[in-house]
């Protein structure tokens, strides 16, 4: 079955950077678009970034445009989220998603 495993979260200060990774297995990774979501307790999960199967097209929620970059390495079955200029409001659990499959999430905490 499909497995998605996120890593790379942590506690950082405002203005710092983090790179999240999501490794997949059990599926032909290169055939599917991928996305990153985040969720703050008490709020709905929101999509942060999206990338097509080839990596040729990406999109972002307005709040992260210019700061976050989604990319993928189909040879490594991995999608990344490079997060720069982090803000306290970026604090959330970050999830990767492939179709209806979700990873377990990784916590990102940004202190002011």
N, C-alpha and C positions, 0 to 999 in steps of 0.2 A: 504494500500500500504506500501511498504518498507520505513522505515524512519531510517536514520543514523544521529546521533548527536554527534559531536566531542566536547571535552572539554579538558582543562588542559594546553592550550598554555599560553604564556606570554613572558615577557621581563626578560632575565637572563644574567649573565655575562659568559664569556668564562670559561669552566671548570665546570660549574654548571650542574645540572640535572633537567629534567622535565619528568613527566609521562602523556602522552596523553591517553584519553579514548574515545571510540566510542561505544555508546549504540544503539542497534538496536531494532526495533519493527516492527510488521506487517509481520513477516517472521519466519520460523523455523531456528533460528540462527545457531543451531548446525549442520545443514545440509550443510553449505556453507563455503568454504574457504574465508578468509578475507585478505585484504592488506592495507598497508599505502602508500600513495603517498605524494609528496611535489611539490610545484611549486613556482618558483621565478618569479617575474614580467618580462615578455619578453622572458621567457624560457618555454619549454615544461614541462608538468607534468612528473615526474619520479617516478617509483615505488621504495620505500625505503625498504619495508619488506613485507613478505608474510607468511601466516600460513594456514595449512590445516584445514579442518573442525574439526578434532579431536584434533588439536594442536600438532600432533605427528611429524610434519616436518615443518621447517621454512627455509626461505632464505632471504638474505639481499644484497643490493647493496654494492659494495666493499667499498665505502666511509664511510659506517657506521658500517661495521663489527667490532665486538669487543667492540662497544660503545652502540649500540641500541639493544634492545631485544623486540620482539613482543611476546605477549601471549594472551590468551583468557580465559574467564570464561563462559562456555556455560550455566551454571545455571543462570548467570546474563545477558546473551545476550550482552556481552561486550567484545571488543577487546582492548588491551592496547599496547602502545609503550613506553617503558622505554628508555629514552635518557640520557646517561651519557657522561661526558667529552665533553660537547657541544662546538662547534666551531662557529665563526661568519659565516662561509660558510653553516652552518645548518639553517640559517635564511630563512624562507619560510612559506607559508601557507601549513599546513598539512591536508590531506584528508584521510578518510577511504573509502574503496570501497568493495562492495559486488556485484558480477556480474556487471551489468550495472548501479548500484545504487551508488550514491556518497553522502557523507555528505556535510555540508555547509563550512567546513574547519575551522581550528583554527590557528591563527597566532603565530608563534614562532620567537622571535627576540633574537639573541645572540650578545651582545656587546663585543668588544675586550678590 
